[in-house]
Amino acid sequence: MTNKECIDRWAEYIIPSVLKAEYALQVEVPEWKERLRRLNEPGGEDPHKVAEEYCHDIARIIVTQGSDYVPDGTIDGE
């Protein structure tokens, strides 16, 4: 895969999926918006921990809302 093909793949498939999942997460768990906003405040949560949790929640949405998703009991709430 060339660099241009890689960029096109990211732009066409990966980034739109992440943005759609981020929107879905904001709707599903509105508390995330406030948590992210508070990262700019002194004495707040560890930004690395918050980023890790946020990315994990976005990945969960991408996987569970995918057309090939099959529950296998490994995700809480399945």
C-alpha positions in Angstrom: 0.0 0.0 0.0 1.4 3.4 -1.0 1.4 6.3 1.4 -1.4 8.0 -0.6 -3.5 4.8 -0.5 -2.9 4.7 3.3 -4.1 8.3 3.7 -7.1 7.6 1.5 -8.0 4.5 3.6 -7.7 6.5 6.8 -9.7 9.4 5.4 -12.5 7.2 3.9 -12.9 4.5 6.5 -11.1 4.9 9.8 -11.5 8.6 10.8 -15.2 8.7 9.8 -15.8 5.6 12.0 -14.1 7.2 14.9 -16.0 10.5 14.5 -19.3 8.7 14.3 -18.5 6.6 17.3 -17.4 9.7 19.2 -20.8 11.3 18.5 -22.6 8.2 19.5 -20.6 8.1 22.8 -21.6 11.7 23.5 -25.2 10.8 23.0 -25.0 7.5 25.0 -22.9 8.9 27.9 -23.3 12.7 28.0 -21.1 12.8 31.1 -18.1 12.4 28.7 -18.5 16.0 27.4 -18.2 17.4 30.9 -15.3 15.1 31.8 -13.4 16.2 28.7 -14.1 19.9 29.3 -12.8 19.6 32.9 -9.4 18.4 31.7 -8.3 22.0 31.2 -9.0 22.7 34.9 -6.1 22.5 37.4 -6.3 19.6 39.8 -8.6 17.5 37.5 -8.4 14.0 36.4 -5.2 12.5 34.9 -5.5 13.3 31.2 -3.7 10.1 30.2 -6.2 8.0 32.2 -9.2 9.9 30.8 -7.8 9.5 27.2 -7.4 5.8 27.7 -10.9 5.4 29.0 -12.4 7.6 26.2 -10.6 5.7 23.5 -11.7 2.4 25.0 -15.3 3.6 25.0 -15.1 4.8 21.4 -13.6 1.4 20.4 -16.4 -0.4 22.1 -19.0 1.5 20.2 -17.1 0.9 16.9 -17.0 -2.9 17.5 -20.4 -3.4 18.9 -22.2 -1.3 16.2 -20.3 -2.9 13.4 -22.2 -5.1 10.9 -20.0 -8.1 11.7 -20.4 -7.8 15.5 -21.2 -11.1 17.2 -21.5 -11.0 21.0 -19.1 -13.5 22.6 -19.5 -12.6 26.3 -16.2 -10.8 26.7 -17.7 -7.3 26.9 -19.5 -6.2 30.1 -23.3 -6.1 29.4 -23.3 -8.5 26.5 
